[in-house]
Structure formats: C-alpha cells, structure tokens
Amino acid sequence: MTSTNGQWRGLIEEYRELLDIPAGTPAITLGEGGTPLVRSEWLSGVTGGEVWIKVEGANPTGSFKDRGMTAAISVAVHEGAKAVVCASTGNTSASMAAYAAKAGISPIVLVPDGKISASKMAQALVHGGQVIRVRGNFDDCLRLSRGLAENYPVALVNSVNPVRLEGQKTASFEIVDRLGDAPDFHLLPVGNAGNISAYWLGYVQYKDAGRATKTPVMRAFQAAGAAPLVLGHPVENPETRATAIRIGNPASWKLAEAARDASGGRFKALSDEQILSAQAQLARNDGIFVEPASAAGVAGLLDDVAAGDEIAKAYAGKVTVITVTGHGLKDTITALEFFGEIPDIVVDADIDAAAAAAGLI
Ligand code: F0G
C-alpha cells in the first residue's frame, strides 16, 4: 500500500487506479478508509474459527458512509455540482454534510421525522446541512430525494449513485490487503443494500485481478421489523430500534440478491433484542462500541452459531470478517436506555467513599 510518510492519504489516492471514477477527479477527502481490522478472540472462540471485525466507526464522521461520500462528492464537484441531496436514516446525511462542507457546496438532507438519532442530526446541522424533516419513512425520503435531483440543480448522492459503491468497495480491498486473501465468510447489516453490493463488487474485482484466490460467502442481516430482503417483498411500515436500517424497500435490492446468489450466501432477520444484546456483548468482550444497526452482523453470527446446524459448523476453522458499520457514539440514547442506566450513587470527593462505592473495601 502506498502512502506518504506512513500517513494514509484517503481512499481515493490509495486506490485511485481501481476506482471507476473520471480521470483527473480531484479527491475531496477527510482521510477516510484505512480502518482497523481487529481480531475478535471472543468470536473466534465462539466459532472455532478466526473472526475479524472491520471497524467502520473509525471513519471521520463515524460510519462507513465516508467511503462512498468521498467518491460521490469528489465526482459531483468535478462535474460542477453546487448542491447535493440525500435521503438518510442519519449516517449518510452526517457524512454528506461533512464532505460538502469540505468541498464548499450546499448539502440538502431529507430525514424521516423523529426517526434519526440526535447525534446524527447534530452532525448534519453542525456541518451546515439544510435539514428537511419528512412526515414519512426513509423510503419516502429517497423518493423525494430522487425527485429533487431530477427536477432541480442538485446532485443525488444516495447509494443509487454508482459512484458511492466505487468508494465503498475499498473496504473489501483493505480486508484482502490485510489478511492476504479474501475471508471465507463476510457478515454485515443490510438496510438500503448499497454496502453489501459494494463489498461484493470489491471482492469480485480483487479476485478477477488475481489479488485474491476466492470471494467470500456473503451473509447479511436485517432487523425483523424491517426485513424486506428476507421476506422477499417491501415492508410498508418498517420498525426497529436500529434506526439506521429502518428501511422497507431497499434501492439496491437486485444487486444485493445478486451478491447473495453469486456468493452462496443468504439474508436473515434478527430481533431488536438480539441486535442490542450483540451490541453490549461486543462492547464488553472486545472493547468495540458500535451503534445498534452496526451490531447486526455480530448478532447474526451468534444466531447462526446457536442454531448448531451445518451453517453453524461451517465457521469452524474458517476466516470470517464482520463489518461493524457505525460508531456507538452515534446513538448513546438507545445504548443508555438498554444497558447503561447511569448509576444512582454519588459520593463525596473522598478516596474511602469511592473505594466503598467501587466495592474495593
Ligand atoms: N449500518 C449503518 C450504521 C447504517 O447507517 C446503514 C445505512 C447500514 C448499516 C446499512 O447499509 O444501506 O448500505 O445497506 N444507513 C443509510 C443512511 C441508509 O441513510 O445513513 P446499506
């Protein structure tokens, strides 16, 4: 991997020759990509295999969206855009607003009213996003977002814009570059289905280029209340505490199904309880704090293993990568609500009192 004095240059400069973006596109970067791939002793033990966590919350705005956004905003600016628009459950809008700020163009954000976390709303606003709250869900917002881009001089940067997938596929490159080959299994959450499509694109490209000997089986997970890909039909009123993946009609439906089929993978639904429990277990066992939606891949692995069937056994002796998509600080309200009740003990500023409260004496 090339770099400048050991400094990661952002994914466009690191991987430019592998990205299908116009020649000469100037990189608008916040240094995204190059995220940690951390071995999970806990999950390696649970599966009897080797399990690695790709920590995408380490991106500049705290989610994997920055990979797609550096590409989408760079190309939009190269093509002369002065304003960009997206629909979002919160992370895309946070990322778009940051990269638009860096580029000096206007970000317009459409979000489902009352359904995005306060931290993500703060990110969009602080970066100067024009936030429009919509009475409706993400799918309604995406319809409006497409309509605005068709009728007004604003560029659409949702993942229906293929340039987004070009940026996001670099996560697969990084995994193969780090492990020396593609993993046997790749697990991740699915919402609008752009990310699974991008990962698959990246893995196939690396295999075709001879940089990997294989492609992984893609296993993707949705929240039970928002599981159109599992059910095989759109969900009109999606509901889940994992608000980032509260989506009923994913835009990249066909691409995600193609990735599943070509890789021999599958989609599976998980309860909110399973997802939130996996979030807490990952934080306590591995020291990695992710937002609820991001824990779906971990919850999926635990669910697969609990089944004790052929799928459970398949992980033994194999290499599995799980993408955790966004940082836990993205939604501390849900985290505190479920696990972190702030203790109702206050002590005087005294060592003995602190020791007693900590159970040390
Ligand atoms: N995890 C997180 C934290 C997300 O924010 C998203 C999507 C996903 C997983 C699912 O990825 O849509 O590519 O299948 N968030 C979008 C947004 C919809 O607006 O921030 P996907």
Boltz pocket constraint, residues with backbone or C-beta under 6 A from the ligand:
constraints:
  - pocket:
      binder: B
      contacts: [[A, 63], [A, 65], [A, 87], [A, 88], [A, 89], [A, 90], [A, 91], [A, 92], [A, 93], [A, 159], [A, 189], [A, 190], [A, 191], [A, 192], [A, 193], [A, 194], [A, 195], [A, 196], [A, 244], [A, 245], [A, 291], [A, 293], [A, 294], [A, 325], [A, 326]]
      max_distance: 6.0
